[in-house]
């Protein structure tokens, strides 16, 4: 723990889940648990959090802004790049440097892969990657890890079924990288057009992560799952809309498919949902995607505090809790 107290005193970025050790992941989960107990505090009073969303978002942006507000920080930023000086030709570099004059930390979503890494290299303040293209979504991954831990009591030795858009789904790419520490068995369920990219299958092999690929999606296939992670087929990622039309409704999870599933199994989804989870699943005790979204608040409170150098011990001993 002492190692992370020392690290937390230095400003750092949260750009990729691949950089996080097993100990750091468990440390952030522990911190998120404290924020779930007491989410309303003034531990960030006097701080300013900038949310720069160059790509549409609902849950990610609102949960980052809510996390900042509930911790006493002020929020600046934008949800529509059309209202920024980018429309006048301002570069990403200049935008980041300019906003760094006004804020203590930047949470940024961008449509270009690697944009958050670039921002972290030029910004004098911490950068949190709120999603970059089809690449990574590390803060979503932390709330996913927190939710899996919350529902299973462990991250170790789980059967995790990733279903749907595994080609463009940055959340599943991040989850594979994070789970390398915990001996999972992944099941990749996707049509060939949306199959898990070879680079992530190679990553699994290099890190001794077990995986099985399926094209079928039925009651028998998912019977042994601990986690079923559904994903939306992302229309905005397709350059060929005919291809999108062919695959958009290939896999739909329905309540009658859950009869043989394990009691502990939970259904997750990064949201928004379109057609991939039928509404009759919502009342099933296995459904957990709404609670998962709520966990985004606690995970992002932990991430913001961590990059600003606030340690777990400071959170644990915080006297600014508002009950």
N, C-alpha and C positions, 0 to 999 in steps of 0.2 A: 504493500500500500504506500510505503514511503516514496517509492519511485514515482508514483502518480501524483503525490502531493507536490513533489518537486517539478514535475512536468507541467502540472496545472498552473504553477506560478508564472509560466512563460506563455506568451500569446502564441497560438498555433491555429492551423486551419483544419477544416473538416471537409475534405474534398473527395476522398475515396475510402471505401470500406476496406480495400485491400491492404491499407497501411496499418490497420488496427490489429493488435495482438489479442489473443484469447483473454488475457487479463484485463486489457483495456475495455473490451466488449462487456465483460462481466462487471467491471467498475461502473460503466455508464448505465447498465441495467440497474445496478444497486442505487445509483443516484436517481434514476427515473422513479424507482419505488418510493423514494422519499418525497418526490414531487407529487406522486399520486396521493400520498397521505395528506400533504398540505400544498396544493398547487398555487395558492394565493400568498404572495410574500412581497417584500420590498427590497429584496437582496440586490436588485439591479437598479435601484433608484439613482437617478442621475446619468444613467447610460442611455445611449441612443442606438437602436437596431434599425438598419436599413434593409428593406426587402425589395430587391430589384428583380422583377419577373418579366423577362423578355418573351415568355411563352405563357399561354393561359394556364391557370391553376385555381382550384377552389380550396381543397383541403390543405394542401401544403402551405399556401400563402396564409390562409386564415389561421392555421395552427401555429405557424411561426409568429404571426402578429399577436395572436392570443397569448402565446407563451411569453412573449416580451412584455405585453401589457400586464399579465397576471404576476409577473415578477417585478413590476414597478418601473420598467424601462419605457421610453418613448419610442414610437415607430415612425419612420419616414420611408418614402419609396414610391413605387408605382406598380400597377398591375397591367398596364397597357403601354407597351413601348412607343405607340403612336403619339403619345403625349410628351415624349422626351425629346431631347436635342439630337437623338439618334436619327430622327427624321430629317434633320438638317445636315447630316453627314458626320456627326460626332462619332469618334471611334469608341470601341469598348474600353480601350485603355484609358482614354480621357474621361469617360463616364465613371470608371472605377476610381481613378485618382481624385476626381472632383468629389464624389460621394464620400470618399475616405476622409475628406476635410470635415464632414458633418457628423459622422457616425463612429461608433466604437467597434461595430462588427457588421458585415454584409452577408445576408442570405440571398443567394442569387440562383435563379433558374434561367437557363439559356437553351436555345434550340440547336446550338452547335456543340458537338462533342469536343471535350477538352477546354471549353470556355472557362469553367470554374478553376481548372488547374492554371490556366493562363492568368486569370484574375489573382489567384493566390501568389503568383510569382511577382506581380507588380504592385499589389496593394500593401500599404504599410499597416493595415489592420487585418484581423482574421476574416477569412472567407469561408462560408458554409455553402456547400454545393446542394442546392435544392432541386437538382436534376439537370443533366446536360445531354440533350438530344436523346439518342437511344442507348447512351453509354452507361451511366450510373445514377443512382438515386440513394446516396448513403444515409440521409436522414430517414427516409422511408424504410430503409433496411433496419435501422436501429429500432424503429417502432415495431417492425415485423419481428425482430429478435426478442424484443420485450414482450410482445404478445405471445409468441411461441413459448417463452419461458414462463409467462404468467399462466398459460393454459395447460402446459405439460409438466411444469415443475422442474424442467431441465432443458438443456439444448443438446444433450448427448444422445447419440444412437437412435435418431428419429427417422421415420420414413416420410419423406416430404414429396408430395406430388405437385409438380408445376404444370399448369394446364392452360393451353390457348396460344397466345402470342409470345413465343419464346425467342423469336428472332429480334424483335424491336423492344421487348419488355425490359426496360432498364432495372425494374425492381427485382426481377428474377436473376438478372446478371449479378447484381449486388449481393443477393442472398446466397448465391453459390459461393462467392468469395468469402463472405463472413462465416459461413458454416464449415469452412475447411478445417476449423479447429475442433469440431465436435462430432466427427465420425458419422455423418448422415448417410442415408441412401436416398438419392434423388430418383424420381420417376419423371421423365420428360414426356408429356403428352401433347402432341401438336401435329397438325397437318404438315406435309413436307415443305410447303411454302413458308411455314412459320416455325420450322424446326430450330432447336437450339443451335446457334452458330458454332462452327468447328473450333473457334478460339476458346470457347468456354468448355467444350468437351475436352479439349487438350488441357485446359487448366485443371479440370477434374482429374485427368490421368496423372498430371504432374504432381498433384497434391493428394493422390490416393483417395479421391472421393468416388465412392461407388455410384453408378447411375445406370438406369435402364431406360430405353426409348420405346414409346408406344405411339401408335396412330389411333388405336381404339380407345374409346372412353365410355365405360359402362360400369354397372354395379360390381361385376366381378373384378375388374381391373383395380378399382379404388378400395376394395374391401380391407386391405392391410394398411391403409394410410393413417398416420398420426396427424398430418396436416395436409389439407387440399388447398392449394394456392391458385385460385382462379385469376385469369387476367383478361382484360379487354383487348379485342383486336383493334388496334389503333389506326383509325382511318387516316389521321394526319401524317402517319409515317409512310404511307403508300404513294408512290409516284404513278402507279398503274391502278386506277380505281376499279377496273374489271377484276384484277387480282383480289382486291379487297372484297368485292361482292361475292366472289367464289368462296371465301374463307370466313366471312364475318359471323356466320351462325353454325359453324361446324361442331363446336362443343358447347352444349348447354347443360348445366347441372340442374337436375330436377329432384324434388323431394323423394320420388319413388326409387331413386338410385341409391338412397342412403340407408336402406333397410339392413344391409349386411355390414355396415361400417362399425369400426371399433367405438366403444363408449367414449373414449378420451378424444376422439378425432374432432378437430375444429376446421371450419371453412374460413379461409382468409381471402381477401381481395383488396388491392390497393385503391380501388375505386377511381373514377366513376364506373358504375355498372351500366351496361347497355342491355344485352340479351343473354349474357353468358351464365347468369344465375337466375333461375326462374323465381318469381315472387313467392311461390309456395314453399320455397326453402327458408324464407325469412323467419317463419315461426318454428322451425326445427331447432332443437337444442344444440345441434352441431354448428349452427350459423354463428359467426363471431366477427363479421366484417365491420359492423357498426361500432362495437367495442374496440376493435382494432384501430379505427379512425380516431376514437377518443384518446387512445394511447399515444397518438401523435403529439398531443399537448405535452405529456410528461417526458417523452423522449426528447422532444425539441427544447424543453426547458433545460434538460440535462446537457444537451449539446451546446446551447448558447452559453450556459454558465461555464462549461468546461473550456471552451475556446477563449473565454474572457478571464481564465485563470482562477476561477472559483472552485475550490476542491470539495470533495464529498464531505470532509469533516466540517467545512464551513457551512455547507447545506444542512448537515445534521445538527449543528449547533446554532443555526440561524435564529435570531431573536426577532426577526421582522415578520414572522408568520401572521397572516390575517385569517382568523377562524370564523 
